[in-house]
């Protein structure tokens, strides 16, 4: 197995009166296509790809690579912020969902001995 797809619930943070609202998110990793990249897809929006190592580092400390910013928010939340020409999309995750996803990506990328 070299591909991992995990569904998670996250909160889309907006500056509207709604504030935060829950959205289903798809976390995707394909070791054969690109062993260094993870993808996050939001419904009705685009999918973003960025370094798996960036996601891992962002769980512990603020990191930025290009248009993606990731940082821990308290002890159990992680913020992922995507910048585009159309604006900024801010998504708040339970860190445990991202940790579980990362563990699965490393398991998928490790060759199985036979």
URZIQUI-V40739 format. One line per field, one symbol per residue. ss: DSSP state (H for helix, E for strand, L for the rest). phi: phi as a letter, one per 40 degrees, with the letter a starting at -180 (. if undefined). burial: + if it has 24 or more other C-alpha atoms within 12 Angstrom, else -. A space follows every 10 residues. Layout:
ss = ???
phi = ???
burial = ???
//
This chain:
ss = LLEEEEEEEE EEELLLLLLE EEEEEEEEEE LLLLLLEEEE EELLLLEEEE EHHHHHHHLL LLEEELLEEE EEELLLEEEE EEEELLEEEE EEEEHHHHHH HHHHHHHHHL LLLL
phi = .bbbbbcabb bccbccccgb acbcbbbbab cccacbbbbb bbcgbcbbba cccccccccb acbaagcbbb acbgcbbbbb bbbbcchbbb bbbcdccccc ccdccccccc cccb
burial = --++++-+++ ++-------- ----++++++ +---+-++++ ++-----+++ +++++++++- --+----+++ ++----++++ ++------++ +++++-+++- ++-+++--+- ----
//
